[in-house]
Amino acid sequence: MTARSSSSGPFPARSVLVRRGTIGDFDAPGPRPPLVPDGILHWAKWGLLPISSIMRVATHEPVISLTYDDGPDPAETPELLDVLAARGVRATFFVLSDRVTAHPGIVRRMLVEGHDVQLHGDDHTDMTTVPAPEAVRRLRRAKAAVEAVTGHRIRSFRPTYGAVNLATFLGVRALGMDVVIWSAWAEDWFDVPAQQIADRAVQALHPGAVVLLHDTNDPVPTPAGPTRPTVSRAEVADRLLDGVSASGFRTLPLSQMLDRYPPVRSLTFRRPRLRNIAALPQRLGSVSRAMNSSTR
């Protein structure tokens, strides 16, 4: 497939809407299942696109996007940026506004070196555990804080843990952001050798992949208690890029990949439990009021 040639509203006319199962498991070896047209989704496409998330792009070309969550981290991100610069690779960073405010120089370096900077949240709270109006207010403040440093409009949001409910999802859309998930990951939150993480990512590569990675070593909850990975994110990137090159893939920042190829979208928000459905209109009304209120 080639670059998009027409659009309808905020969604490209050639957007591909698929069921979540069509994306495949995030760690499954490529290639992935074919993007088979779905009759029901075809007829409902224009009604569902506004509540769908970007998962990957539709192409047969060996192109991928490396995306990094949770930074900037003063210990890990600069060394990672050194590797990316040495390899001539540009990536996409989904940042936390609290860390952007604390380390604005790292974010400015990302931009100078040609990387995308988009929003991951204010901190790493799972926003499905927060009332939707509060979640939207927090994301609005986070977006403004990141834009104050980057000097450009933030257009993409990746929810922490990939988790978002419908009310918050609609709030994110009202803030002018598209929701981006991923189609491949390296499970790099486990404390394992860099080569093992890189190999896991390489085996999951497929044309049009959006690859989830991290540029921090934050503690990870485990049954035995929080565990902090010790792997070097720069070393992971170096080994991963060896594998990307050996596999014949090339990388693009997410914004450029979306400019060139049709986005593949799916419904990823957490459905309300049956007992909560009756309250959904009231919750959506609260989100609307939060959108119209002044920042607190």
VMD Tcl script that draws the C-alpha trace (Angstrom):
set ca {
  {0.00 0.00 0.00}
  {1.15 3.52 -0.70}
  {0.74 6.85 0.96}
  {-2.66 8.23 1.74}
  {-4.24 10.25 -1.01}
  {-7.49 11.54 0.44}
  {-9.09 12.25 3.76}
  {-12.46 12.70 5.40}
  {-12.52 14.91 8.48}
  {-9.75 14.00 10.94}
  {-9.49 10.44 9.66}
  {-7.82 9.44 6.37}
  {-10.32 7.95 3.94}
  {-8.04 4.94 3.61}
  {-7.94 4.22 7.34}
  {-8.15 0.48 7.93}
  {-10.46 -0.53 10.79}
  {-9.97 -4.09 12.07}
  {-10.89 -6.23 15.03}
  {-8.29 -6.38 17.80}
  {-7.59 -10.06 17.05}
  {-6.51 -9.16 13.52}
  {-3.52 -7.27 14.94}
  {-2.14 -10.50 16.43}
  {-0.26 -11.01 19.67}
  {2.20 -8.21 20.37}
  {5.12 -10.62 20.79}
  {4.11 -12.98 17.97}
  {6.72 -13.53 15.27}
  {6.04 -11.69 12.01}
  {4.43 -11.74 9.56}
  {1.11 -10.93 11.14}
  {-2.36 -12.03 10.05}
  {-3.55 -10.37 6.82}
  {-5.76 -7.32 7.18}
  {-8.92 -9.11 6.05}
  {-11.93 -6.82 5.39}
  {-14.68 -7.20 7.97}
  {-18.23 -6.71 6.67}
  {-19.69 -5.42 9.93}
  {-16.83 -3.01 10.57}
  {-16.97 -1.85 6.94}
  {-20.55 -0.62 7.30}
  {-19.94 0.88 10.75}
  {-16.50 2.30 9.92}
  {-17.26 6.02 9.95}
  {-19.16 5.73 13.21}
  {-16.38 3.76 14.90}
  {-13.31 5.62 13.67}
  {-13.65 8.41 16.28}
  {-13.43 5.83 19.09}
  {-10.67 3.73 17.54}
  {-6.93 3.66 18.32}
  {-3.99 3.57 15.94}
  {-2.22 0.20 16.19}
  {0.14 0.16 13.16}
  {0.07 1.18 9.50}
  {-1.02 -0.80 6.45}
  {1.91 -1.51 4.19}
  {3.88 -4.39 2.74}
  {7.07 -2.34 2.88}
  {9.65 -3.22 5.57}
  {9.16 -0.07 7.62}
  {8.59 0.24 11.38}
  {8.42 2.92 14.05}
  {10.27 2.66 17.38}
  {8.31 4.32 20.18}
  {9.59 4.94 23.71}
  {7.41 5.44 26.80}
  {7.81 6.91 30.29}
  {10.70 9.35 29.87}
  {12.59 11.50 29.83}
  {14.95 9.79 32.25}
  {18.20 11.65 33.04}
  {20.08 8.39 33.55}
  {18.89 6.44 30.49}
  {17.47 8.77 27.85}
  {20.63 10.77 26.97}
  {22.63 7.58 26.34}
  {19.77 6.19 24.27}
  {19.72 9.39 22.24}
  {23.47 9.02 21.68}
  {22.91 5.58 20.13}
  {20.03 6.75 17.96}
  {22.08 9.71 16.74}
  {25.08 7.52 15.95}
  {22.84 5.16 13.96}
  {20.93 7.92 12.18}
  {17.61 6.71 13.61}
  {14.69 8.90 14.62}
  {12.11 7.58 17.05}
  {8.95 8.72 18.83}
  {8.90 9.49 22.56}
  {5.65 9.38 24.54}
  {6.62 11.47 27.53}
  {5.29 12.12 31.03}
  {4.74 15.82 31.67}
  {6.10 15.69 35.24}
  {9.40 14.44 33.83}
  {9.33 16.91 30.94}
  {9.04 19.75 33.44}
  {11.93 18.33 35.46}
  {14.18 17.65 32.44}
  {13.21 20.04 29.62}
  {16.70 20.02 28.13}
  {16.44 16.34 27.24}
  {13.15 16.96 25.44}
  {14.61 19.88 23.51}
  {17.47 17.63 22.46}
  {14.94 15.05 21.19}
  {13.39 17.70 18.97}
  {16.70 19.08 17.69}
  {17.73 15.55 16.67}
  {14.52 14.97 14.73}
  {12.51 12.76 17.07}
  {8.76 12.97 17.64}
  {7.58 13.98 21.12}
  {4.01 13.08 22.11}
  {2.05 12.63 25.36}
  {1.93 9.65 27.72}
  {0.32 11.40 30.70}
  {1.34 13.51 33.69}
  {2.70 10.58 35.68}
  {2.22 6.84 35.23}
  {-1.22 6.59 36.80}
  {-3.60 4.14 35.13}
  {-6.27 6.60 34.03}
  {-8.96 3.93 34.11}
  {-8.65 4.07 37.92}
  {-9.40 7.81 37.97}
  {-12.85 9.40 37.47}
  {-13.11 10.46 33.84}
  {-13.52 14.23 34.51}
  {-10.38 14.20 36.69}
  {-8.50 12.18 34.08}
  {-9.38 14.66 31.34}
  {-8.37 17.65 33.49}
  {-5.04 16.01 34.26}
  {-4.39 15.17 30.62}
  {-5.27 18.70 29.54}
  {-2.73 20.12 32.01}
  {-0.14 17.52 30.96}
  {-0.64 18.37 27.30}
  {-0.20 22.09 27.99}
  {2.96 21.45 30.04}
  {4.58 19.41 27.27}
  {3.56 21.93 24.60}
  {5.13 24.71 26.67}
  {8.49 22.93 26.36}
  {8.22 21.61 22.80}
  {6.63 24.69 21.29}
  {4.37 22.60 19.07}
  {0.94 21.05 19.33}
  {0.72 17.55 20.79}
  {-1.45 15.39 18.54}
  {-0.96 11.85 19.87}
  {-1.57 10.26 23.25}
  {-0.58 6.80 24.42}
  {-2.40 5.80 27.61}
  {-0.30 4.30 30.37}
  {-0.55 0.50 30.27}
  {-2.43 0.97 26.99}
  {-5.56 1.34 29.15}
  {-8.32 3.87 28.55}
  {-12.06 3.77 29.12}
  {-14.67 5.19 26.75}
  {-15.40 8.39 28.68}
  {-11.73 9.32 28.98}
  {-11.15 8.26 25.38}
  {-13.75 10.78 24.21}
  {-12.14 13.42 26.42}
  {-8.77 12.75 24.78}
  {-10.37 13.16 21.36}
  {-11.93 16.45 22.48}
  {-8.45 17.64 23.49}
  {-7.42 17.19 19.87}
  {-5.34 14.06 20.32}
  {-5.46 10.68 18.64}
  {-4.92 7.54 20.73}
  {-1.92 5.40 19.73}
  {-1.32 1.89 21.08}
  {1.20 -0.50 19.44}
  {1.40 -3.75 17.48}
  {4.71 -5.19 18.76}
  {6.64 -5.10 21.98}
  {9.86 -6.35 23.53}
  {8.55 -6.85 27.08}
  {11.52 -4.74 28.09}
  {10.18 -4.19 31.61}
  {11.67 -7.54 32.65}
  {15.20 -7.51 34.03}
  {16.84 -9.70 31.42}
  {19.96 -9.24 29.23}
  {19.86 -6.58 26.52}
  {20.29 -9.15 23.74}
  {17.27 -11.10 24.94}
  {15.12 -7.97 24.85}
  {16.44 -7.05 21.40}
  {15.81 -10.55 20.05}
  {12.26 -10.49 21.37}
  {11.59 -7.19 19.62}
  {13.17 -8.29 16.34}
  {11.12 -11.48 16.14}
  {7.93 -9.42 16.54}
  {8.73 -7.02 13.69}
  {6.33 -6.86 10.77}
  {5.69 -4.31 8.01}
  {4.08 -1.22 9.46}
  {4.79 -2.17 13.08}
  {4.57 0.31 15.93}
  {7.04 -1.08 18.47}
  {6.62 -0.40 22.19}
  {9.86 0.25 24.11}
  {10.88 2.18 27.24}
  {13.65 4.68 27.98}
  {13.50 4.29 31.76}
  {14.25 1.63 34.35}
  {11.32 2.32 36.66}
  {10.32 -0.30 39.24}
  {7.94 -2.94 37.91}
  {5.30 -4.54 40.19}
  {5.81 -8.29 40.65}
  {4.28 -10.85 43.05}
  {7.47 -10.59 45.10}
  {7.34 -6.79 45.18}
  {8.63 -4.01 42.90}
  {11.64 -4.95 40.78}
  {13.78 -2.37 39.00}
  {15.33 -3.46 35.67}
  {19.06 -2.84 35.43}
  {19.50 -3.22 31.66}
  {21.02 -0.33 29.69}
  {18.39 1.12 27.37}
  {21.16 2.35 25.09}
  {22.59 -1.16 24.80}
  {19.13 -2.56 24.03}
  {18.72 0.02 21.26}
  {22.13 -0.73 19.79}
  {21.47 -4.47 19.65}
  {17.91 -3.97 18.45}
  {19.03 -1.74 15.59}
  {21.53 -4.42 14.54}
  {18.61 -6.83 14.30}
  {16.37 -4.32 12.52}
  {19.05 -3.76 9.88}
  {19.83 -7.48 9.51}
  {16.12 -8.19 9.02}
  {15.85 -5.65 6.21}
  {13.66 -3.15 8.06}
  {14.04 0.61 8.18}
  {12.68 3.01 10.79}
  {10.61 6.19 10.66}
  {9.20 8.45 13.36}
  {5.54 7.65 13.88}
  {4.29 10.95 12.43}
  {6.14 10.32 9.16}
  {4.94 6.73 8.96}
  {1.34 7.90 9.43}
  {1.83 10.54 6.74}
  {2.98 7.92 4.23}
  {0.77 4.93 4.96}
  {-2.86 4.31 5.97}
  {-3.28 3.85 9.73}
  {-4.63 0.54 10.97}
  {-7.08 1.20 13.78}
  {-8.97 -0.93 16.28}
  {-11.30 -0.50 19.26}
  {-9.16 -0.74 22.37}
  {-10.98 1.13 25.12}
  {-12.14 -0.83 28.13}
  {-15.84 -1.51 27.87}
  {-17.94 -0.41 30.85}
  {-19.20 -3.23 33.02}
  {-22.87 -3.98 32.56}
  {-23.86 -2.44 35.87}
  {-22.10 0.79 34.88}
  {-23.72 1.26 31.47}
  {-26.74 3.10 32.87}
  {-24.39 5.69 34.41}
  {-22.41 6.24 31.21}
  {-24.42 9.27 29.92}
  {-23.90 11.03 33.25}
  {-20.15 10.27 33.12}
  {-19.90 11.64 29.57}
  {-21.70 14.77 30.72}
  {-19.12 15.18 33.49}
  {-16.33 14.88 30.94}
  {-17.95 17.58 28.82}
  {-18.16 19.89 31.82}
  {-14.51 19.17 32.64}
  {-13.56 20.14 29.10}
  {-15.37 23.46 29.43}
  {-14.08 24.35 32.88}
  {-10.97 26.33 33.53}
  {-7.76 24.49 34.38}
  {-7.53 23.80 38.07}
}
mol new
graphics top color blue
foreach p $ca { graphics top sphere $p radius 0.5 }
foreach p [lrange $ca 0 end-1] q [lrange $ca 1 end] { graphics top cylinder $p $q radius 0.2 }
display resetview
